[in-house]
Amino acid sequence: MPLHLTKVAFGATSLDHLAERLAARAEAGPLFLTTRYLPKRHEEVAGRGSLFWIIKHQLVARSSILRFGEAEGGKVAIHLDPPLVLVQARAKRAHQGWRYLEGADAPLDLGGGASGLADMPPQLIGALADLALI
């Protein structure tokens, strides 16, 4: 099972807001985040794992982690695949930086099968998740 990371979507007020921010950054060039230290288990994450985003104390979406690289100032870049994948919302306490998430504990992607969730606007999915309806 792949290993994942979790991170608070700092400053994002909604799923729509996060999606807009990531899309804008992807248009400007490769999409990446910076962190101070390379995760010790980075080989288990790169190319197989995802970064799960926390908004309002819930895991709500994920971005696939492509690789780790170098960034300015001696920092580490976490390169992400731009498409945001919605997941079944799950409660998660906020934290600073990133944390590991075992593959078995990761929420499932939304939109599989005939659920129709993939066709819903992210704002509606966020509202339904806030009400614990999905």
N, C-alpha and C positions, 0 to 999 in steps of 0.2 A: 504494500500500500504506500502511496506517496505521502510525503510529509509536506505540510502547508504552513503558512504564516498567517497571523491575524494582525490587523492594524486598524486603529481608529481613523476614520476619514475626517481628519481634523478640519474644521471650518465648513464641512459639507452639512447643509441643513436638511437635505433630503436625498433620496436616491437619484432623482432627476438632476439635482445640483452636482452630485458626484459624477454622473455620466457626462454632463456638459463639461465639467472641468477636465476629465480625462480625455474627452474628444478634442478639446482645444489644445491640450498639451501634445497630443499625438499628431495634430496637424503641424505643429511647430517643429517636429523632429521625433526622434526615438523617445518612446514613453518610458521613463524610469523615475524611481524614487531614490533618495540618498539616505544612507544610514551611517552611523559612525563605525560600526564593526561588522565584519563579515560573519554571518552566522556559522557557528562551529559545524553545523550539520548541513551546510549549503549544498553539498553534493547530493544529498537526498531530496533537496527541494528543486534545484535548477532543472528546467526542462520537463519536470513531472508534476510539480506542486503548483499551488496557487496562493495568491495573497487574498485572504478573505477580509472584506471591509466591514467595519463596525460603524453603524449610524444609530444614534439614540439607543445605545446598549443592546443592539441586535446585530448579528451577522446577517447581512442582507444581499451581498453580491460578492463575486470573486473576479480576479484578473489572473490569468495564467502567468507564471513566472518563467520567462524565457532563459535568463542567465543572470549571473552576477558579474560585475565589472568594476572598473575604477572610475571615480568621479573626482571633481576638483577638490582641492584641499585635503587630499589623502582619505577622502570618504569612499564608501562602497556604493555602487549603483545597483539597484535591483531593477532589471529590465523587464517590462511587462508587455503582454499582448494587449493592444488597445480595446478589443471588445469586452464589455462588462457583461458577465454572466450572472443572472439573478438566481438566488438560491432560496430554499425554504428558510424563512426567518427563524432565527434561534437566539435566545437570550445569551448575551455575553457581556461581562463587565468590561468597562473601559479600562485601558491601561496605557502607559507611555511606551513609545517605540513599538516593536513587534514581539509577538510570542509565537511559539510553535503550536501547531494543531495537527494531531495525528489523523491520518486518512480515515480511520474508522469513526472518528468523532466529527468529521466534516459534514455539514448539511448537504442535502441533495440539491441538484440543479432543478429549477422550476421549468415548466414548459414542456416536459416530456409527455408523450401520448396525446390524448384528446382533452387535456385539462383546459386548454385555451389560455393559460397564464402567460405564455410567451407573447401573445397578441395584446395583452393589457398594457396600458401606460405604466411606467415605473412608479409614478405618483400614486396610482390606484393600488398597485401591489404593496407599496409602503403603508398606505392607510389600512389595507386589509391585514397586513402583518402587525401593525400597531394594535389592532383589535383582536389579535390572535386567531384570526379566521383562516389564515394559511400558514 
